[in-house]
Amino acid sequence: FFNKLGPGILMAGAAIGVSHLIQSTRAGALYGLELLPLILLVNIIKYPFFYVGHAYTAQTGENLLQGYYRLGKWFLILFIFMSLLTSVTSVAAVFFVASSLLSTLIGSSVEPMKLSFFMIVISIMILFWGQYYWLNRLMKLIMGLLFLLTMIAFFSSLTAVHDFSLYFPFKYQFLEKNSWVFIIALMGWMPAPIEMSVWQSLWIEEDEKDKKQKTSFKEALFDFNFGYILTTFLALIFLCLGAFIMYPKEMTFPENGSLFAAKLVGLYGEVVGLWVIPIISLACFFTIFSTSLTVLDAYPRSIAKGVAILRQKEEKKRVFFLVTLFVSFLSLALLSFFSNQLKMLVDFVTIVSFLSAPFFATLNYKLFKTLNEKKREMSFVFGLIFLYSFSIITISIKFF
């Protein structure tokens, strides 16, 4: 069973992070369980675009970047350019959240900025020392611990629930204009940015090298579905945790990263008991560290691979190394401007991701049409209509 899991677990590790720990928890804290159907809907709508990442590579033997190049050279150039933009903001967000949680976990007064630098260095060492081999095995361990600790926290939080009807207020506050920014931010990384589909296809290639055997379509689909169902399930669990623990208290979260993390963890201890604080702290940290590690691997890997395909030359490790350092440096520079504005940084990053989603989704739809799988085509069309419509509405509200 564990041998069959690989890229799907890495996908789950990349997805279950800021979108779950912060955005899903905030959704529960602000609106109770009202947004549960929305989170489920967004995961269903984005499913086909992530499905392509596994299906295309398993059926054709090519990664998505090679597919983009076949569609047209400029499609791949645009992907690399968009990835450079989103990589810096994404890496900055996940490492800042991770460092804030680590500061709370160890009770340290060290600034999150310094901890972010330390964690990025450690992550780079892990990636360059073991590359995919250690990333794959470490992520299976982290995701196992994450699931166990999160479920312990969830069942513990149920002790605070006396009347489930209190968590379905149906006030429809999320339809108000003031709530729109958060709703779009929530959907932006739910369950992950769509460019993660490219990472999946590259991880399949690395997995085949690691196992020294070709991945069948059936194995790839099982691996993908397992990882995707896991991310969707835990998104709903974190929403429930926010609703059960925080919604009745009408809590608001501070902008400062360390204070945000401390308040999040402290609320669990207050409602469930002090004994749960170490458990939820570890669960939160493993959640975000898994994302940090996979995101720092995936963006530079996809950019370096894309450059190699454009040049029609074999990929060189030094390009991956240079891109990783470049993205890390710019991410730390961005963090210096958002050092005390965690929620603003997260909302900014996730909104940018949502507005770029139609572009990546369109590319994946074009590749899907080359597979001749007619039965899934309507799900793609519906998903594109949804993504483009909400992007237009967001831009209209934001600027007009």
C-alpha angles and dihedrals in degrees: 000000000000092000089058090056118082126110090025091060091046088051090052090047091053094045101044100073133073092003092055107028098043110015099039091043091049090049090056093044093050103036108017110223095331093106095050092098090048093053090048091048094050091050090051093046094050094044097092093050091054091041089065090063091066101028099050094049094043093049101039104027089232128108120236093258090061087048091053089050090053090052089054138310093247092057089062092044090052091048092053091047093048091046092053090054097045095040094064095049093042096049090046092052098047096045093047091052090046093050092048091053092045090052090054093043096054094034091237127161091208111126115255089235091063092043089050090056091048093049093048090052091049092048092050090051091051092048096046095041099050103005112186095349095064095031091058096046095041091050092054089055094045094047091049091052091043093054093046095047094043093052091049089053091046096051089044090054090055088072087071093054117095103155120025092195089072090069095056100064095156092206089140090219089151089070092063118104093241090059095051096087091056094045092053091045089051092052093044096074098022104149092342142311110292093238085074086083087074090052089053092056092049091048089053089056091049091046091054090051090048094049093035091226140093118262112234121222090246092053092046092050093049091049092048096046092048092052094043095048089048092053092047093047094050091047088060091045092054090048089054091048090054092046097047097043106032112019096073090053094049089226125184123203126231121240094233110098098222093044090048091053093044092051092047093052093039093057091059090052092048096052103030102027139274091269090071095057096085090046097050091041091055092044092051093046094048089048095057098034091057088054093045093052096046095043092051089052098042105049096050091041093054093044093048091047091048092052090050091051091049091052091043089229135119115277114258123211092222090064089054089048094049093046090049091052092045093051091044093051095049091045091055089048090053091049090058088065095047098038094129101026107075098155092047091051093048093047092047093050095046094046091051087050092051093049091051093047096087091059094052091041091054091052091051092048090053090053092045090057089060090061094062095225100148096172093072098042097097091054088057093048092049090047093051092049089051095048096044093045095052092044091054091047091049093051091046093052094042099049107019 
